Amino acid sequence: MRLTRLLPARLRRRLRTLRTAVPGSAERTRGPLPDSPALLHVIATRHGIGVFDEQWFAYRQLLLEHLTLASLDAQTHRDFVWYIAIDREMPPAARRRLTALAAERPWIHLAETELKRDFVPDLVAWAREEARARGKGWVLTTRLDDDDAVNRDLVGRLHESAAEYLAEGGAAPAILSPTLGCNWVPSEAAGHRTYHHSPSIGLSLLEPASRALSVYRRNHSTLAQKLVPGGVSVRHIDGETMWWLYAHTGLSDQQREGSERMSKVADHPNAVALDAAALAQFGITAEGLRLLRRTPEPEPHETLHLLNRRGLDVEQEIHDLREAMTRTGGDEALQAKIARLHAERRRMHEKLIR
């Protein structure tokens, strides 16, 4: 069943209205953004690379618009670029919607990529070149998934922490880690405070621009352990502010069969209801909260984690053939094999939703 058919008629009409007038877009659309004298700040997000199911995007972009985008629209400090990596063969309807959102916001950069594994090298190359073009000596990269949100003051706090570090004469890279956040289930509007020393949302890495490798160079959980022996500094952003909102949904490839991640969050002994007032610190509107609560989550045919793993196997084959083409200078037979593998990759990820 198509996702839109699951919505009550009134909500379908309201959703159509919101898709042509995203909350906050009018007041947030501005001219040139203020510049930081020292650094280029890139908030980097992967959005559906390797996914070709329109229904998957219908729900995922609901999350993107009313969580992720809403939180960035609400930022009190505006000096950043939102780098959104997308598949070069992204479904047309989803691409049109995303292009429309970017057209209203000069701080969004859409970056087409071929494979998931290309995300990090593409990001690194773009960030270095953009920093060079803007005359910035440092690059600050921040992790953000396409279904999560950050506190409206996070960008400002990251810039303050980076400025403090540089004013002290810091020359090595520095990890900036906002430690307190919230695990949250949008369909239940319930969640609980949580701590992580190296979170998957909001974790940032400040690096000299010419040598920047991005916060995605390592898994978020092990970034500090891997980099600290080489002289990298770690700055925890502490206090009682919840800096990030981790949304748990059935479309996450981390929601493995039997993991019960959503129920563990919603039924946590310290879970509380998060109403519109509580979520306003993340830029989430009352209307956005209602849509997220009332829109049924689509049901995948199978656990997306397993399908994701199979897709990565196909990507590895494509990558190996690309490397072979580089060595041989091009070969029609290899090109044909790559084309067939891309077609297989598309077939695997076209019908994800029941």
C-alpha positions as CSV (number, residue, x, y, z in Angstrom):
1,M,0.0,0.0,0.0
2,R,1.3,3.5,-0.9
3,L,2.3,5.7,2.0
4,T,0.1,8.6,0.9
5,R,-3.0,6.3,0.9
6,L,-2.4,5.6,4.6
7,L,-2.9,9.3,5.5
8,P,-6.3,10.7,6.4
9,A,-7.6,13.0,3.7
10,R,-7.2,16.1,5.9
11,L,-3.5,15.3,6.6
12,R,-2.9,14.6,2.9
13,R,-4.2,18.1,2.0
14,R,-2.1,19.6,4.8
15,L,1.0,17.7,3.7
16,R,0.6,19.0,0.1
17,T,0.4,22.5,1.5
18,L,3.5,22.0,3.6
19,R,5.4,20.6,0.6
20,T,4.9,23.9,-1.2
21,A,5.5,26.0,1.9
22,V,8.0,24.4,4.3
23,P,7.7,25.8,7.8
24,G,10.1,28.7,8.3
25,S,11.3,28.8,4.7
26,A,10.1,32.4,4.1
27,E,11.7,33.9,7.3
28,R,14.9,31.8,6.9
29,T,15.6,32.6,3.3
30,R,18.3,35.2,3.4
31,G,21.0,36.7,1.3
32,P,24.8,36.3,1.8
33,L,25.6,34.6,5.1
34,P,28.0,36.0,7.6
35,D,31.6,34.6,7.3
36,S,33.8,33.1,10.0
37,P,37.3,34.6,9.6
38,A,39.0,31.3,10.3
39,L,37.0,28.3,9.3
40,L,34.6,26.7,6.9
41,H,31.9,24.8,8.7
42,V,30.4,21.8,6.8
43,I,27.5,19.9,8.2
44,A,27.5,16.6,6.2
45,T,24.6,14.3,5.6
46,R,24.0,11.2,3.5
47,H,20.5,11.1,2.0
48,G,19.4,7.9,0.4
49,I,22.5,6.9,-1.5
50,G,21.7,3.6,-3.1
51,V,18.0,3.8,-2.4
52,F,15.6,4.0,-5.4
53,D,12.2,3.4,-3.8
54,E,9.8,6.4,-4.0
55,Q,7.8,5.3,-1.0
56,W,11.0,5.1,1.1
57,F,11.8,8.7,0.2
58,A,8.2,9.8,0.8
59,Y,8.5,9.0,4.5
60,R,12.3,9.7,4.8
61,Q,11.9,13.2,3.4
62,L,9.1,13.8,5.8
63,L,11.6,13.1,8.5
64,L,14.3,15.2,6.7
65,E,12.1,18.2,6.4
66,H,10.4,18.3,9.8
67,L,13.4,17.1,11.8
68,T,16.8,17.7,10.2
69,L,16.0,20.7,8.0
70,A,13.8,22.2,10.7
71,S,16.6,22.1,13.2
72,L,19.1,23.8,10.7
73,D,16.5,26.4,9.7
74,A,16.3,27.3,13.4
75,Q,20.0,27.7,14.0
76,T,20.8,30.9,15.9
77,H,24.3,31.0,14.2
78,R,24.1,30.9,10.4
79,D,27.7,30.4,9.2
80,F,27.6,26.8,7.8
81,V,27.1,24.8,4.7
82,W,24.8,21.8,4.7
83,Y,26.5,19.3,2.4
84,I,23.9,16.7,1.4
85,A,25.3,13.7,-0.5
86,I,22.7,12.1,-2.8
87,D,22.8,9.3,-5.4
88,R,23.3,10.5,-8.9
89,E,20.3,8.3,-9.9
90,M,18.0,9.5,-7.1
91,P,14.3,9.0,-7.9
92,P,13.0,12.0,-9.8
93,A,10.2,13.0,-7.4
94,A,12.5,13.0,-4.4
95,R,15.2,14.9,-6.3
96,R,12.7,17.6,-7.4
97,R,11.6,18.0,-3.7
98,L,15.2,18.3,-2.5
99,T,16.2,20.7,-5.3
100,A,13.2,22.9,-4.3
101,L,14.4,23.0,-0.7
102,A,17.9,23.8,-1.7
103,A,16.8,26.6,-4.0
104,E,15.3,28.4,-1.0
105,R,18.4,28.0,1.1
106,P,21.8,29.3,-0.1
107,W,23.5,27.3,2.6
108,I,22.5,23.9,1.1
109,H,24.9,22.1,-1.3
110,L,23.7,19.0,-3.1
111,A,26.5,16.7,-4.1
112,E,25.8,13.8,-6.4
113,T,27.8,10.6,-5.8
114,E,28.0,7.2,-7.5
115,L,28.4,4.9,-4.5
116,K,28.1,5.1,-0.7
117,R,31.8,4.5,-0.4
118,D,32.4,7.7,-2.5
119,F,30.8,9.9,0.1
120,V,33.9,10.5,2.3
121,P,36.4,11.1,-0.5
122,D,34.0,13.3,-2.4
123,L,33.3,15.3,0.8
124,V,37.0,15.7,1.6
125,A,37.8,16.9,-1.9
126,W,34.9,19.4,-1.9
127,A,35.7,20.7,1.6
128,R,39.3,21.3,0.8
129,E,38.6,23.1,-2.4
130,E,35.8,25.2,-0.9
131,A,38.0,26.2,2.0
132,R,40.8,27.2,-0.4
133,A,38.3,29.2,-2.6
134,R,37.0,31.0,0.5
135,G,40.5,31.6,2.0
136,K,39.8,29.6,5.1
137,G,42.6,28.0,7.0
138,W,40.5,25.5,8.9
139,V,37.6,23.1,8.1
140,L,35.0,22.1,10.7
141,T,32.9,19.1,9.7
142,T,29.9,17.9,11.6
143,R,28.0,14.6,11.4
144,L,24.2,14.7,10.9
145,D,21.9,11.9,9.7
146,D,18.9,12.7,7.5
147,D,16.4,11.7,10.1
148,D,17.8,13.4,13.2
149,A,18.0,16.9,14.6
150,V,20.3,19.2,16.5
151,N,19.7,21.9,19.1
152,R,19.1,25.3,17.6
153,D,22.2,26.6,19.4
154,L,24.6,23.8,18.4
155,V,26.3,25.6,15.4
156,G,27.0,28.6,17.6
157,R,28.3,26.5,20.4
158,L,30.6,24.6,18.0
159,H,32.0,27.8,16.6
160,E,32.6,29.2,20.1
161,S,34.5,26.0,21.1
162,A,36.5,26.1,17.9
163,A,37.4,29.8,18.4
164,E,38.5,29.1,21.9
165,Y,40.8,26.3,20.8
166,L,42.3,28.3,18.0
167,A,42.8,31.3,20.3
168,E,44.8,29.1,22.7
169,G,47.2,28.4,19.8
170,G,45.9,25.0,18.9
171,A,47.6,23.7,15.7
172,A,46.6,20.0,15.7
173,P,43.0,18.8,14.8
174,A,40.4,18.9,17.5
175,I,37.4,16.8,18.1
176,L,34.3,18.7,19.4
177,S,31.9,16.3,21.0
178,P,28.4,17.5,22.3
179,T,27.8,14.7,24.8
180,L,24.2,15.1,26.0
181,G,21.3,14.3,23.8
182,C,18.0,12.5,23.5
183,N,16.9,9.2,22.1
184,W,13.5,9.7,20.6
185,V,10.7,7.8,18.8
186,P,8.8,10.2,16.6
187,S,5.7,8.0,16.3
188,E,5.4,7.9,20.1
189,A,6.7,11.4,20.8
190,A,8.5,9.8,23.7
191,G,12.2,9.6,24.6
192,H,14.8,9.9,27.2
193,R,18.0,11.9,27.9
194,T,21.2,10.1,27.0
195,Y,24.9,10.5,27.1
196,H,27.6,9.6,24.5
197,H,31.2,10.5,24.6
198,S,31.4,10.4,20.8
199,P,27.8,10.7,19.4
200,S,26.7,9.9,15.9
201,I,24.9,13.3,15.7
202,G,26.7,16.6,16.1
203,L,30.2,15.1,16.5
204,S,32.6,17.5,14.8
205,L,36.2,17.6,13.8
206,L,38.3,20.8,13.3
207,E,41.2,20.3,11.0
208,P,43.7,22.4,9.0
209,A,42.0,22.9,5.6
210,S,44.8,21.6,3.5
211,R,44.9,18.3,5.4
212,A,41.2,17.9,6.3
213,L,39.9,14.3,6.2
214,S,36.5,15.0,7.8
215,V,34.7,13.7,10.9
216,Y,33.6,10.7,8.8
217,R,37.1,9.5,8.4
218,R,36.4,7.0,11.3
219,N,33.4,5.5,12.9
220,H,32.0,8.0,15.4
221,S,32.4,5.6,18.3
222,T,36.1,5.1,17.8
223,L,37.1,8.5,16.3
224,A,38.7,9.8,19.5
225,Q,40.4,6.5,20.4
226,K,42.0,6.3,16.9
227,L,43.0,10.0,16.6
228,V,44.1,11.0,20.1
229,P,47.4,9.0,20.0
230,G,48.4,11.1,17.0
231,G,48.0,14.4,19.0
232,V,44.4,15.2,18.2
233,S,42.7,17.2,21.0
234,V,39.2,16.4,22.4
235,R,36.8,19.0,23.6
236,H,33.6,17.8,25.2
237,I,30.6,20.2,25.0
238,D,29.0,19.4,28.4
239,G,26.3,21.0,30.5
240,E,22.6,20.3,30.8
241,T,21.7,21.3,27.2
242,M,20.4,18.4,25.0
243,W,22.4,19.0,21.9
244,W,21.1,16.3,19.6
245,L,17.9,14.4,19.0
246,Y,18.4,10.8,17.8
247,A,15.2,9.6,16.0
248,H,14.5,5.9,16.1
249,T,12.3,4.7,13.2
250,G,11.7,1.4,11.4
251,L,13.4,2.8,8.3
252,S,16.8,3.0,9.9
253,D,19.2,0.3,8.8
254,Q,20.3,0.1,12.4
255,Q,16.8,-1.1,13.4
256,R,17.8,-4.7,12.9
257,E,15.3,-7.5,13.2
258,G,14.9,-8.4,16.9
259,S,16.8,-5.3,18.1
260,E,13.7,-3.7,19.5
261,R,15.5,-0.3,19.5
262,M,12.3,1.7,19.2
263,S,10.5,-0.1,22.1
264,K,13.6,0.2,24.2
265,V,13.5,3.9,23.8
266,A,9.8,4.5,24.1
267,D,9.4,2.1,27.1
268,H,12.6,3.2,28.9
269,P,11.9,3.7,32.6
270,N,13.0,7.3,32.3
271,A,11.2,8.0,29.1
272,V,9.0,11.1,29.0
273,A,6.5,12.6,26.5
274,L,8.1,15.3,24.4
275,D,5.5,17.8,23.3
276,A,5.9,20.7,20.8
277,A,7.3,23.0,23.5
278,A,10.0,20.5,24.5
279,L,10.9,19.9,20.8
280,A,11.1,23.6,19.9
281,Q,14.7,23.7,21.1
282,F,15.4,21.5,18.0
283,G,13.3,23.7,15.7
284,I,10.5,21.2,15.4
285,T,7.1,22.8,14.9
286,A,3.8,21.7,16.4
287,E,2.5,20.9,12.9
288,G,5.6,18.9,12.1
289,L,5.2,16.9,15.3
290,R,1.6,16.2,14.5
291,L,2.5,14.9,11.0
292,L,5.2,12.7,12.4
293,R,2.9,11.2,15.0
294,R,0.0,10.7,12.6
295,T,1.8,9.4,9.5
296,P,2.1,5.6,9.6
297,E,5.6,4.3,9.2
298,P,6.0,2.3,6.0
299,E,6.8,-1.4,6.4
300,P,9.9,-2.7,4.6
301,H,9.7,-6.1,2.9
302,E,12.7,-7.3,5.0
303,T,15.2,-5.9,7.5
304,L,16.9,-3.0,5.8
305,H,20.2,-3.8,7.6
306,L,20.6,-7.1,5.7
307,L,19.6,-5.5,2.4
308,N,22.1,-2.7,3.0
309,R,24.9,-5.3,3.6
310,R,24.1,-7.0,0.2
311,G,24.1,-3.6,-1.5
312,L,27.5,-2.9,-0.2
313,D,28.8,-6.2,-1.6
314,V,27.6,-5.1,-5.1
315,E,29.3,-1.7,-4.5
316,Q,32.5,-3.5,-3.7
317,E,32.3,-5.3,-7.1
318,I,31.7,-2.0,-8.9
319,H,34.6,-0.4,-7.0
320,D,37.0,-3.2,-7.9
321,L,36.0,-2.9,-11.6
322,R,36.5,0.9,-11.5
323,E,40.0,0.3,-10.1
324,A,40.7,-2.2,-12.9
325,M,39.5,0.4,-15.5
326,T,41.9,2.9,-14.0
327,R,44.8,0.5,-14.4
328,T,43.9,-0.6,-18.0
329,G,42.9,2.8,-19.3
330,G,39.3,1.9,-20.0
331,D,37.7,-1.3,-21.4
332,E,34.3,-1.7,-23.0
333,A,33.8,-5.1,-21.4
334,L,34.5,-3.7,-17.9
335,Q,32.2,-0.8,-18.6
336,A,29.4,-3.2,-19.5
337,K,30.0,-5.2,-16.3
338,I,29.8,-2.0,-14.2
339,A,26.5,-1.1,-16.0
340,R,25.0,-4.5,-15.2
341,L,26.0,-4.2,-11.6
342,H,24.5,-0.8,-11.3
343,A,21.2,-2.2,-12.7
344,E,21.4,-5.0,-10.2
345,R,22.0,-2.5,-7.4
346,R,18.9,-0.5,-8.5
347,R,16.7,-3.6,-8.7
348,M,17.7,-4.5,-5.1
349,H,16.7,-1.2,-3.8
350,E,13.6,-0.2,-5.9
351,K,11.0,-2.1,-3.9
352,L,11.9,-1.7,-0.2
353,I,8.4,-0.9,1.1
354,R,5.4,-3.2,1.1
